[in-house]
């Protein structure tokens, strides 16, 4: 049985990867779907928020792997 530390690290890796992928998908939808313009009048702001969230998840993942894996 794996120790709790390893389980927590592996679970966090999966969670951060999924979070980053979700925000990347949102960014792809914003960039590729012109219908979304009506739903989000501030497309640049919305895209910026998705990229910021994606970068945050990647940064957290990078730190986790660098210092704890």
Secondary structure as GFF3:
##gff-version 3
##sequence-region A 1 69
A	DSSP	alpha_helix	4	32	.	.	.	ID=ss1
A	DSSP	alpha_helix	36	39	.	.	.	ID=ss2
A	DSSP	alpha_helix	43	68	.	.	.	ID=ss3
###
